[in-house]
Amino acid sequence: MPYEMFMSCRVLTSIIIPENIKRISDRTFLVTGFKSIVIPATVEHIGTEVFASSKLNQLK
């Protein structure tokens, strides 16, 4: 997933990341309204500050 892809997106509250995604770049979900994110086991890399300042309370 690209750098800062969902940064400051406060409208969406949940996301299921597809299994074809291998990398989640830095700050992808920074300052978001996401409360639930499902990350498949196929993700090999999660960058820095990915969930910083988010409202995340459930990660699977």
PQR file with spaces between the fields and no chain letter, atoms N, CA, C, O and H, PARSE charges and radii, in Angstrom:
ATOM       1  N    MET     1       0.851   -1.164    0.000 -0.4000 1.5000
ATOM       2  CA   MET     1       0.000    0.000    0.000 -0.0000 2.0000
ATOM       3  C    MET     1       0.899    1.230    0.000  0.5500 1.7000
ATOM       4  O    MET     1       1.882    1.272    0.740 -0.5500 1.4000
ATOM       5  N    PRO     2       0.582    2.227   -0.815 -0.5600 1.5000
ATOM       6  CA   PRO     2       1.434    3.399   -0.956  0.2800 2.0000
ATOM       7  C    PRO     2       1.572    4.233    0.318  0.5500 1.7000
ATOM       8  O    PRO     2       0.710    4.221    1.196 -0.5500 1.4000
ATOM       9  N    TYR     3       2.674    4.945    0.382 -0.4000 1.5000
ATOM      10  CA   TYR     3       3.002    5.873    1.467 -0.0000 2.0000
ATOM      11  C    TYR     3       1.847    6.862    1.665  0.5500 1.7000
ATOM      12  O    TYR     3       1.400    7.504    0.715 -0.5500 1.4000
ATOM      13  H    TYR     3       3.375    4.955   -0.332  0.4000 1.0000
ATOM      14  N    GLU     4       1.376    6.975    2.896 -0.4000 1.5000
ATOM      15  CA   GLU     4       0.317    7.911    3.303 -0.0000 2.0000
ATOM      16  C    GLU     4      -0.997    7.741    2.526  0.5500 1.7000
ATOM      17  O    GLU     4      -1.745    8.705    2.366 -0.5500 1.4000
ATOM      18  H    GLU     4       1.740    6.454    3.668  0.4000 1.0000
ATOM      19  N    MET     5      -1.279    6.539    2.048 -0.4000 1.5000
ATOM      20  CA   MET     5      -2.459    6.290    1.210 -0.0000 2.0000
ATOM      21  C    MET     5      -3.772    6.765    1.829  0.5500 1.7000
ATOM      22  O    MET     5      -4.581    7.402    1.153 -0.5500 1.4000
ATOM      23  H    MET     5      -0.671    5.756    2.178  0.4000 1.0000
ATOM      24  N    PHE     6      -3.989    6.460    3.112 -0.4000 1.5000
ATOM      25  CA   PHE     6      -5.228    6.845    3.776 -0.0000 2.0000
ATOM      26  C    PHE     6      -5.018    7.954    4.805  0.5500 1.7000
ATOM      27  O    PHE     6      -5.907    8.205    5.618 -0.5500 1.4000
ATOM      28  H    PHE     6      -3.332    5.943    3.661  0.4000 1.0000
ATOM      29  N    MET     7      -3.883    8.611    4.789 -0.4000 1.5000
ATOM      30  CA   MET     7      -3.563    9.633    5.786 -0.0000 2.0000
ATOM      31  C    MET     7      -4.672   10.688    5.879  0.5500 1.7000
ATOM      32  O    MET     7      -5.122   11.229    4.869 -0.5500 1.4000
ATOM      33  H    MET     7      -3.161    8.407    4.128  0.4000 1.0000
ATOM      34  N    SER     8      -5.089   10.958    7.090 -0.4000 1.5000
ATOM      35  CA   SER     8      -6.129   11.946    7.422 -0.0000 2.0000
ATOM      36  C    SER     8      -7.516   11.596    6.898  0.5500 1.7000
ATOM      37  O    SER     8      -8.382   12.469    6.830 -0.5500 1.4000
ATOM      38  H    SER     8      -4.723   10.519    7.910  0.4000 1.0000
ATOM      39  N    CYS     9      -7.743   10.350    6.529 -0.4000 1.5000
ATOM      40  CA   CYS     9      -9.068    9.899    6.100 -0.0000 2.0000
ATOM      41  C    CYS     9      -9.863    9.531    7.354  0.5500 1.7000
ATOM      42  O    CYS     9      -9.633    8.483    7.958 -0.5500 1.4000
ATOM      43  H    CYS     9      -7.040    9.642    6.584  0.4000 1.0000
ATOM      44  N    ARG    10     -10.777   10.380    7.732 -0.4000 1.5000
ATOM      45  CA   ARG    10     -11.522   10.172    8.983 -0.0000 2.0000
ATOM      46  C    ARG    10     -12.919    9.616    8.748  0.5500 1.7000
ATOM      47  O    ARG    10     -13.625    9.307    9.708 -0.5500 1.4000
ATOM      48  H    ARG    10     -10.965   11.232    7.242  0.4000 1.0000
ATOM      49  N    VAL    11     -13.332    9.484    7.489 -0.4000 1.5000
ATOM      50  CA   VAL    11     -14.685    9.035    7.169 -0.0000 2.0000
ATOM      51  C    VAL    11     -14.813    7.509    7.236  0.5500 1.7000
ATOM      52  O    VAL    11     -15.805    6.990    7.747 -0.5500 1.4000
ATOM      53  H    VAL    11     -12.758    9.735    6.709  0.4000 1.0000
ATOM      54  N    LEU    12     -13.820    6.803    6.727 -0.4000 1.5000
ATOM      55  CA   LEU    12     -13.861    5.334    6.740 -0.0000 2.0000
ATOM      56  C    LEU    12     -13.535    4.820    8.138  0.5500 1.7000
ATOM      57  O    LEU    12     -12.676    5.375    8.823 -0.5500 1.4000
ATOM      58  H    LEU    12     -13.013    7.225    6.312  0.4000 1.0000
ATOM      59  N    THR    13     -14.223    3.756    8.563 -0.4000 1.5000
ATOM      60  CA   THR    13     -13.994    3.240    9.921 -0.0000 2.0000
ATOM      61  C    THR    13     -13.427    1.827    9.954  0.5500 1.7000
ATOM      62  O    THR    13     -12.956    1.387   11.003 -0.5500 1.4000
ATOM      63  H    THR    13     -14.921    3.305    8.007  0.4000 1.0000
ATOM      64  N    SER    14     -13.457    1.098    8.831 -0.4000 1.5000
ATOM      65  CA   SER    14     -12.881   -0.249    8.825 -0.0000 2.0000
ATOM      66  C    SER    14     -12.366   -0.581    7.436  0.5500 1.7000
ATOM      67  O    SER    14     -12.809   -0.017    6.435 -0.5500 1.4000
ATOM      68  H    SER    14     -13.839    1.455    7.979  0.4000 1.0000
ATOM      69  N    ILE    15     -11.422   -1.507    7.399 -0.4000 1.5000
ATOM      70  CA   ILE    15     -10.850   -1.943    6.129 -0.0000 2.0000
ATOM      71  C    ILE    15     -10.371   -3.379    6.272  0.5500 1.7000
ATOM      72  O    ILE    15      -9.852   -3.776    7.316 -0.5500 1.4000
ATOM      73  H    ILE    15     -11.063   -1.965    8.212  0.4000 1.0000
ATOM      74  N    ILE    16     -10.553   -4.148    5.212 -0.4000 1.5000
ATOM      75  CA   ILE    16      -9.989   -5.493    5.115 -0.0000 2.0000
ATOM      76  C    ILE    16      -8.970   -5.417    3.982  0.5500 1.7000
ATOM      77  O    ILE    16      -9.333   -5.187    2.828 -0.5500 1.4000
ATOM      78  H    ILE    16     -10.975   -3.826    4.365  0.4000 1.0000
ATOM      79  N    ILE    17      -7.724   -5.606    4.308 -0.4000 1.5000
ATOM      80  CA   ILE    17      -6.669   -5.505    3.312 -0.0000 2.0000
ATOM      81  C    ILE    17      -6.634   -6.797    2.495  0.5500 1.7000
ATOM      82  O    ILE    17      -6.595   -7.882    3.074 -0.5500 1.4000
ATOM      83  H    ILE    17      -7.429   -5.792    5.245  0.4000 1.0000
ATOM      84  N    PRO    18      -6.646   -6.705    1.178 -0.5600 1.5000
ATOM      85  CA   PRO    18      -6.645   -7.898    0.320  0.2800 2.0000
ATOM      86  C    PRO    18      -5.371   -8.727    0.490  0.5500 1.7000
ATOM      87  O    PRO    18      -4.322   -8.200    0.860 -0.5500 1.4000
ATOM      88  N    GLU    19      -5.473  -10.008    0.221 -0.4000 1.5000
ATOM      89  CA   GLU    19      -4.342  -10.912    0.395 -0.0000 2.0000
ATOM      90  C    GLU    19      -3.221  -10.692   -0.607  0.5500 1.7000
ATOM      91  O    GLU    19      -2.118  -11.201   -0.406 -0.5500 1.4000
ATOM      92  H    GLU    19      -6.325  -10.436   -0.079  0.4000 1.0000
ATOM      93  N    ASN    20      -3.467   -9.952   -1.676 -0.4000 1.5000
ATOM      94  CA   ASN    20      -2.401   -9.711   -2.647 -0.0000 2.0000
ATOM      95  C    ASN    20      -1.465   -8.570   -2.219  0.5500 1.7000
ATOM      96  O    ASN    20      -0.462   -8.316   -2.886 -0.5500 1.4000
ATOM      97  H    ASN    20      -4.363   -9.539   -1.840  0.4000 1.0000
ATOM      98  N    ILE    21      -1.782   -7.888   -1.126 -0.4000 1.5000
ATOM      99  CA   ILE    21      -0.927   -6.811   -0.598 -0.0000 2.0000
ATOM     100  C    ILE    21       0.210   -7.428    0.213  0.5500 1.7000
ATOM     101  O    ILE    21      -0.025   -8.222    1.125 -0.5500 1.4000
ATOM     102  H    ILE    21      -2.597   -8.094   -0.585  0.4000 1.0000
ATOM     103  N    LYS    22       1.438   -7.057   -0.126 -0.4000 1.5000
ATOM     104  CA   LYS    22       2.623   -7.595    0.563 -0.0000 2.0000
ATOM     105  C    LYS    22       3.266   -6.578    1.504  0.5500 1.7000
ATOM     106  O    LYS    22       3.926   -6.954    2.473 -0.5500 1.4000
ATOM     107  H    LYS    22       1.629   -6.413   -0.867  0.4000 1.0000
ATOM     108  N    ARG    23       3.071   -5.279    1.215 -0.4000 1.5000
ATOM     109  CA   ARG    23       3.714   -4.227    2.002 -0.0000 2.0000
ATOM     110  C    ARG    23       2.711   -3.143    2.376  0.5500 1.7000
ATOM     111  O    ARG    23       1.858   -2.763    1.573 -0.5500 1.4000
ATOM     112  H    ARG    23       2.535   -4.974    0.428  0.4000 1.0000
ATOM     113  N    ILE    24       2.825   -2.656    3.601 -0.4000 1.5000
ATOM     114  CA   ILE    24       2.075   -1.492    4.042 -0.0000 2.0000
ATOM     115  C    ILE    24       3.131   -0.435    4.358  0.5500 1.7000
ATOM     116  O    ILE    24       3.890   -0.567    5.319 -0.5500 1.4000
ATOM     117  H    ILE    24       3.517   -2.965    4.253  0.4000 1.0000
ATOM     118  N    SER    25       3.168    0.607    3.543 -0.4000 1.5000
ATOM     119  CA   SER    25       4.217    1.632    3.643 -0.0000 2.0000
ATOM     120  C    SER    25       4.034    2.532    4.863  0.5500 1.7000
ATOM     121  O    SER    25       2.991    2.517    5.516 -0.5500 1.4000
ATOM     122  H    SER    25       2.551    0.715    2.763  0.4000 1.0000
ATOM     123  N    ASP    26       5.059    3.305    5.150 -0.4000 1.5000
ATOM     124  CA   ASP    26       5.061    4.245    6.271 -0.0000 2.0000
ATOM     125  C    ASP    26       3.827    5.148    6.232  0.5500 1.7000
ATOM     126  O    ASP    26       3.412    5.611    5.169 -0.5500 1.4000
ATOM     127  H    ASP    26       5.907    3.317    4.619  0.4000 1.0000
ATOM     128  N    ARG    27       3.257    5.384    7.397 -0.4000 1.5000
ATOM     129  CA   ARG    27       2.195    6.363    7.620 -0.0000 2.0000
ATOM     130  C    ARG    27       0.915    6.106    6.810  0.5500 1.7000
ATOM     131  O    ARG    27       0.127    7.030    6.602 -0.5500 1.4000
ATOM     132  H    ARG    27       3.594    5.007    8.260  0.4000 1.0000
ATOM     133  N    THR    28       0.702    4.887    6.360 -0.4000 1.5000
ATOM     134  CA   THR    28      -0.468    4.576    5.527 -0.0000 2.0000
ATOM     135  C    THR    28      -1.781    4.941    6.205  0.5500 1.7000
ATOM     136  O    THR    28      -2.679    5.467    5.548 -0.5500 1.4000
ATOM     137  H    THR    28       1.341    4.137    6.529  0.4000 1.0000
ATOM     138  N    PHE    29      -1.915    4.676    7.495 -0.4000 1.5000
ATOM     139  CA   PHE    29      -3.163    4.942    8.210 -0.0000 2.0000
ATOM     140  C    PHE    29      -3.006    6.048    9.262  0.5500 1.7000
ATOM     141  O    PHE    29      -3.762    6.092   10.233 -0.5500 1.4000
ATOM     142  H    PHE    29      -1.185    4.248    8.028  0.4000 1.0000
ATOM     143  N    LEU    30      -2.048    6.919    9.075 -0.4000 1.5000
ATOM     144  CA   LEU    30      -1.763    8.001   10.015 -0.0000 2.0000
ATOM     145  C    LEU    30      -2.957    8.956   10.122  0.5500 1.7000
ATOM     146  O    LEU    30      -3.484    9.410    9.106 -0.5500 1.4000
ATOM     147  H    LEU    30      -1.434    6.883    8.287  0.4000 1.0000
ATOM     148  N    VAL    31      -3.375    9.256   11.342 -0.4000 1.5000
ATOM     149  CA   VAL    31      -4.463   10.206   11.636 -0.0000 2.0000
ATOM     150  C    VAL    31      -5.741    9.829   10.884  0.5500 1.7000
ATOM     151  O    VAL    31      -6.306   10.644   10.154 -0.5500 1.4000
ATOM     152  H    VAL    31      -2.947    8.887   12.167  0.4000 1.0000
ATOM     153  N    THR    32      -6.185    8.596   11.070 -0.4000 1.5000
ATOM     154  CA   THR    32      -7.396    8.133   10.387 -0.0000 2.0000
ATOM     155  C    THR    32      -8.513    7.832   11.370  0.5500 1.7000
ATOM     156  O    THR    32      -8.302    7.808   12.582 -0.5500 1.4000
ATOM     157  H    THR    32      -5.726    7.935   11.664  0.4000 1.0000
ATOM     158  N    GLY    33      -9.703    7.604   10.832 -0.4000 1.5000
ATOM     159  CA   GLY    33     -10.856    7.232   11.640 -0.0000 2.0000
ATOM     160  C    GLY    33     -11.062    5.731   11.701  0.5500 1.7000
ATOM     161  O    GLY    33     -12.048    5.264   12.272 -0.5500 1.4000
ATOM     162  H    GLY    33      -9.875    7.623    9.847  0.4000 1.0000
ATOM     163  N    PHE    34     -10.137    4.963   11.117 -0.4000 1.5000
ATOM     164  CA   PHE    34     -10.270    3.503   11.137 -0.0000 2.0000
ATOM     165  C    PHE    34     -10.289    2.992   12.570  0.5500 1.7000
ATOM     166  O    PHE    34      -9.420    3.334   13.373 -0.5500 1.4000
ATOM     167  H    PHE    34      -9.336    5.343   10.653  0.4000 1.0000
ATOM     168  N    LYS    35     -11.275    2.180   12.879 -0.4000 1.5000
ATOM     169  CA   LYS    35     -11.371    1.552   14.200 -0.0000 2.0000
ATOM     170  C    LYS    35     -11.023    0.073   14.120  0.5500 1.7000
ATOM     171  O    LYS    35     -10.656   -0.538   15.124 -0.5500 1.4000
ATOM     172  H    LYS    35     -11.980    1.903   12.227  0.4000 1.0000
ATOM     173  N    SER    36     -11.138   -0.506   12.919 -0.4000 1.5000
ATOM     174  CA   SER    36     -10.884   -1.924   12.722 -0.0000 2.0000
ATOM     175  C    SER    36     -10.142   -2.132   11.406  0.5500 1.7000
ATOM     176  O    SER    36     -10.569   -1.651   10.357 -0.5500 1.4000
ATOM     177  H    SER    36     -11.436   -0.010   12.104  0.4000 1.0000
ATOM     178  N    ILE    37      -9.025   -2.857   11.476 -0.4000 1.5000
ATOM     179  CA   ILE    37      -8.245   -3.173   10.290 -0.0000 2.0000
ATOM     180  C    ILE    37      -7.904   -4.658   10.332  0.5500 1.7000
ATOM     181  O    ILE    37      -7.417   -5.162   11.344 -0.5500 1.4000
ATOM     182  H    ILE    37      -8.678   -3.249   12.329  0.4000 1.0000
ATOM     183  N    VAL    38      -8.164   -5.354    9.227 -0.4000 1.5000
ATOM     184  CA   VAL    38      -7.810   -6.772    9.103 -0.0000 2.0000
ATOM     185  C    VAL    38      -6.624   -6.860    8.152  0.5500 1.7000
ATOM     186  O    VAL    38      -6.716   -6.468    6.988 -0.5500 1.4000
ATOM     187  H    VAL    38      -8.560   -4.945    8.405  0.4000 1.0000
ATOM     188  N    ILE    39      -5.507   -7.381    8.660 -0.4000 1.5000
ATOM     189  CA   ILE    39      -4.285   -7.520    7.875 -0.0000 2.0000
ATOM     190  C    ILE    39      -4.029   -9.011    7.661  0.5500 1.7000
ATOM     191  O    ILE    39      -3.886   -9.756    8.631 -0.5500 1.4000
ATOM     192  H    ILE    39      -5.433   -7.699    9.604  0.4000 1.0000
ATOM     193  N    PRO    40      -3.970   -9.458    6.396 -0.5600 1.5000
ATOM     194  CA   PRO    40      -3.747  -10.884    6.140  0.2800 2.0000
ATOM     195  C    PRO    40      -2.314  -11.303    6.449  0.5500 1.7000
ATOM     196  O    PRO    40      -1.413  -10.467    6.499 -0.5500 1.4000
ATOM     197  N    ALA    41      -2.114  -12.580    6.652 -0.4000 1.5000
ATOM     198  CA   ALA    41      -0.785  -13.122    6.949 -0.0000 2.0000
ATOM     199  C    ALA    41       0.173  -12.944    5.775  0.5500 1.7000
ATOM     200  O    ALA    41       1.383  -13.090    5.948 -0.5500 1.4000
ATOM     201  H    ALA    41      -2.846  -13.259    6.612  0.4000 1.0000
ATOM     202  N    THR    42      -0.332  -12.637    4.605 -0.4000 1.5000
ATOM     203  CA   THR    42       0.512  -12.449    3.422 -0.0000 2.0000
ATOM     204  C    THR    42       1.297  -11.142    3.449  0.5500 1.7000
ATOM     205  O    THR    42       2.224  -10.972    2.658 -0.5500 1.4000
ATOM     206  H    THR    42      -1.314  -12.519    4.465  0.4000 1.0000
ATOM     207  N    VAL    43       0.947  -10.215    4.342 -0.4000 1.5000
ATOM     208  CA   VAL    43       1.684   -8.949    4.460 -0.0000 2.0000
ATOM     209  C    VAL    43       3.046   -9.249    5.085  0.5500 1.7000
ATOM     210  O    VAL    43       3.134   -9.787    6.189 -0.5500 1.4000
ATOM     211  H    VAL    43       0.194  -10.354    4.985  0.4000 1.0000
ATOM     212  N    GLU    44       4.107   -8.889    4.358 -0.4000 1.5000
ATOM     213  CA   GLU    44       5.474   -9.188    4.783 -0.0000 2.0000
ATOM     214  C    GLU    44       6.171   -8.008    5.471  0.5500 1.7000
ATOM     215  O    GLU    44       7.152   -8.198    6.190 -0.5500 1.4000
ATOM     216  H    GLU    44       4.036   -8.452    3.461  0.4000 1.0000
ATOM     217  N    HIS    45       5.663   -6.800    5.249 -0.4000 1.5000
ATOM     218  CA   HIS    45       6.324   -5.609    5.801 -0.0000 2.0000
ATOM     219  C    HIS    45       5.278   -4.582    6.218  0.5500 1.7000
ATOM     220  O    HIS    45       4.351   -4.287    5.463 -0.5500 1.4000
ATOM     221  H    HIS    45       4.866   -6.646    4.665  0.4000 1.0000
ATOM     222  N    ILE    46       5.431   -4.044    7.414 -0.4000 1.5000
ATOM     223  CA   ILE    46       4.604   -2.934    7.892 -0.0000 2.0000
ATOM     224  C    ILE    46       5.561   -1.825    8.292  0.5500 1.7000
ATOM     225  O    ILE    46       6.406   -2.009    9.168 -0.5500 1.4000
ATOM     226  H    ILE    46       6.184   -4.283    8.027  0.4000 1.0000
ATOM     227  N    GLY    47       5.425   -0.669    7.645 -0.4000 1.5000
ATOM     228  CA   GLY    47       6.339    0.455    7.848 -0.0000 2.0000
ATOM     229  C    GLY    47       6.189    1.131    9.201  0.5500 1.7000
ATOM     230  O    GLY    47       5.501    0.633   10.092 -0.5500 1.4000
ATOM     231  H    GLY    47       4.739   -0.519    6.933  0.4000 1.0000
ATOM     232  N    THR    48       6.843    2.270    9.333 -0.4000 1.5000
ATOM     233  CA   THR    48       6.818    3.035   10.578 -0.0000 2.0000
ATOM     234  C    THR    48       5.626    3.988   10.608  0.5500 1.7000
ATOM     235  O    THR    48       5.134    4.425    9.568 -0.5500 1.4000
ATOM     236  H    THR    48       7.401    2.675    8.609  0.4000 1.0000
ATOM     237  N    GLU    49       5.186    4.293   11.793 -0.4000 1.5000
ATOM     238  CA   GLU    49       4.072    5.226   12.038 -0.0000 2.0000
ATOM     239  C    GLU    49       2.807    4.875   11.244  0.5500 1.7000
ATOM     240  O    GLU    49       2.017    5.760   10.914 -0.5500 1.4000
ATOM     241  H    GLU    49       5.586    3.938   12.638  0.4000 1.0000
ATOM     242  N    VAL    50       2.620    3.618   10.944 -0.4000 1.5000
ATOM     243  CA   VAL    50       1.475    3.189   10.137 -0.0000 2.0000
ATOM     244  C    VAL    50       0.151    3.531   10.807  0.5500 1.7000
ATOM     245  O    VAL    50      -0.784    3.963   10.132 -0.5500 1.4000
ATOM     246  H    VAL    50       3.261    2.899   11.211  0.4000 1.0000
ATOM     247  N    PHE    51       0.053    3.345   12.122 -0.4000 1.5000
ATOM     248  CA   PHE    51      -1.200    3.571   12.839 -0.0000 2.0000
ATOM     249  C    PHE    51      -1.144    4.766   13.796  0.5500 1.7000
ATOM     250  O    PHE    51      -2.053    4.943   14.607 -0.5500 1.4000
ATOM     251  H    PHE    51       0.812    2.993   12.669  0.4000 1.0000
ATOM     252  N    ALA    52      -0.109    5.576   13.717 -0.4000 1.5000
ATOM     253  CA   ALA    52       0.062    6.709   14.637 -0.0000 2.0000
ATOM     254  C    ALA    52      -1.127    7.664   14.575  0.5500 1.7000
ATOM     255  O    ALA    52      -1.619    7.990   13.495 -0.5500 1.4000
ATOM     256  H    ALA    52       0.630    5.433   13.059  0.4000 1.0000
ATOM     257  N    SER    53      -1.573    8.101   15.729 -0.4000 1.5000
ATOM     258  CA   SER    53      -2.683    9.055   15.868 -0.0000 2.0000
ATOM     259  C    SER    53      -3.979    8.593   15.210  0.5500 1.7000
ATOM     260  O    SER    53      -4.792    9.412   14.783 -0.5500 1.4000
ATOM     261  H    SER    53      -1.173    7.836   16.607  0.4000 1.0000
ATOM     262  N    SER    54      -4.163    7.290   15.132 -0.4000 1.5000
ATOM     263  CA   SER    54      -5.423    6.774   14.576 -0.0000 2.0000
ATOM     264  C    SER    54      -6.348    6.384   15.716  0.5500 1.7000
ATOM     265  O    SER    54      -5.930    6.342   16.873 -0.5500 1.4000
ATOM     266  H    SER    54      -3.502    6.624   15.479  0.4000 1.0000
ATOM     267  N    LYS    55      -7.596    6.099   15.394 -0.4000 1.5000
ATOM     268  CA   LYS    55      -8.575    5.691   16.394 -0.0000 2.0000
ATOM     269  C    LYS    55      -8.706    4.175   16.463  0.5500 1.7000
ATOM     270  O    LYS    55      -9.705    3.648   16.954 -0.5500 1.4000
ATOM     271  H    LYS    55      -7.936    6.133   14.454  0.4000 1.0000
ATOM     272  N    LEU    56      -7.702    3.492   15.974 -0.4000 1.5000
ATOM     273  CA   LEU    56      -7.712    2.033   15.875 -0.0000 2.0000
ATOM     274  C    LEU    56      -7.880    1.383   17.248  0.5500 1.7000
ATOM     275  O    LEU    56      -7.148    1.693   18.188 -0.5500 1.4000
ATOM     276  H    LEU    56      -6.890    3.920   15.575  0.4000 1.0000
ATOM     277  N    ASN    57      -8.855    0.474   17.349 -0.4000 1.5000
ATOM     278  CA   ASN    57      -9.030   -0.284   18.583 -0.0000 2.0000
ATOM     279  C    ASN    57      -9.143   -1.785   18.324  0.5500 1.7000
ATOM     280  O    ASN    57      -9.277   -2.571   19.262 -0.5500 1.4000
ATOM     281  H    ASN    57      -9.450    0.222   16.585  0.4000 1.0000
ATOM     282  N    GLN    58      -9.088   -2.183   17.042 -0.4000 1.5000
ATOM     283  CA   GLN    58      -9.131   -3.611   16.721 -0.0000 2.0000
ATOM     284  C    GLN    58      -8.249   -3.888   15.503  0.5500 1.7000
ATOM     285  O    GLN    58      -8.434   -3.303   14.436 -0.5500 1.4000
ATOM     286  H    GLN    58      -8.979   -1.544   16.280  0.4000 1.0000
ATOM     287  N    LEU    59      -7.292   -4.790   15.687 -0.4000 1.5000
ATOM     288  CA   LEU    59      -6.387   -5.177   14.626 -0.0000 2.0000
ATOM     289  C    LEU    59      -6.360   -6.691   14.562  0.5500 1.7000
ATOM     290  O    LEU    59      -6.060   -7.362   15.549 -0.5500 1.4000
ATOM     291  H    LEU    59      -7.142   -5.266   16.553  0.4000 1.0000
ATOM     292  N    LYS    60      -6.673   -7.213   13.406 -0.4000 1.5000
ATOM     293  CA   LYS    60      -6.681   -8.674   13.235 -0.0000 2.0000
ATOM     294  C    LYS    60      -5.704   -9.069   12.169  0.5500 1.7000
ATOM     295  O    LYS    60      -5.559  -10.255   11.873 -0.5500 1.4000
ATOM     296  H    LYS    60      -6.917   -6.668   12.604  0.4000 1.0000
